[in-house]
Amino acid sequence: MVAIGEKKVSTQFVQAKRVMPLIVPLLISSLQRAETMAIAMESRGFNAAEKRSSFYQLDFNWMDTMMLISGCVVCSVMLLLGIFF
């Protein structure tokens, strides 16, 4: 029952009105923190335009081939001479 002269107000509107003073400062502080984080990441080299990777492709070149062959020769000579580690 509603008393005479009393307006019926929905509870959702009342709850939203009570929560609004809490939401605004929370939203502002979240945006400030996001901006600070973005500036810090940009200054440290985190860039979305560039593909980040700490790995790079190595090619098997002639120096690798020479080292492989010389290692095999040294091991073969050691086995033939009977020298073991």
Secondary structure by P-SEA (a helix, b strand, c coil): cccccbbbbbaaaaaaaaaaaaaaaaaaaaaaaaaaaaaaaaaaccccccccccbbbbbbcaaaaaaaaaaaaaaaaaaaacccc
